[in-house]
Amino acid sequence: MRIDKFLKVSRIIKRRTVANDACDNEHVSVNGRPAKASYDVKEGDIIEIRFGERVLKVRVVDVKEHAGKAEAGSMYEVIT
């Protein structure tokens, strides 16, 4: 699954267009490297997202095409 879609489905970022813009502006990195919106997310990847001064670092636990509000949080675990 593309990283922009993963960020939306997992509800880390609410809209896919915002996730796409974050990738284009190099606010998203995977395993220490800047990620394009088309990057294919795999279980075990470490995603780092910069929201201004704040940095969110998560590990991908599960990749699902669709997830309800209750399931979204189980797709990743927060590292920092």
Buried (B, 14 or more C-beta within 10 A) or exposed (E): BBBBBBBBBBBBBEEBEEBBBBBEEEBBBBEEEEBBBEBEBEEEBEBBBBEEEEEBEBEBEEBBEEBEEEBBBEBBEEEE
